[in-house]
Amino acid sequence: EFKIKKIFPNPFNPSTLISYQIPKSGDIKIDVFNVAGKKIESIFSGYKKVGIHEVYWYPKNLSSGFYFIKINYNDKISKTQKVMLLK
């Protein structure tokens, strides 16, 4: 099953760990959106093998607030989680 396992810590400063699981190898895109839905950063884009994966997000020049982490799997399925950056 494709899922975001956890984003920890949340709220966070200065970084957070994004953990996700994919059922088969495939293309992954991890993007960050603001509350208005505007894409503000791409964290990762590439091929990953089946299993559990982790990536750290170190936001730069962003203000405190809520952001959405969207993970897209094979351009077909996506999952989103809300995170809070505290400065």
QUITA-V677381 format. One record per helix or strand of 3 or more residues. SS is the DSSP state (a for helix, b for strand). FROM is the first residue (numbers start at 1). TO is the last residue. If there is no record, write none. Layout:
BEGIN
{{SS	FROM	TO} {SS	FROM	TO}}
END
This chain:
BEGIN
{{b	3	8} {b	16	22} {b	26	34} {b	39	48} {b	51	57} {b	65	73} {b	77	85}}
END
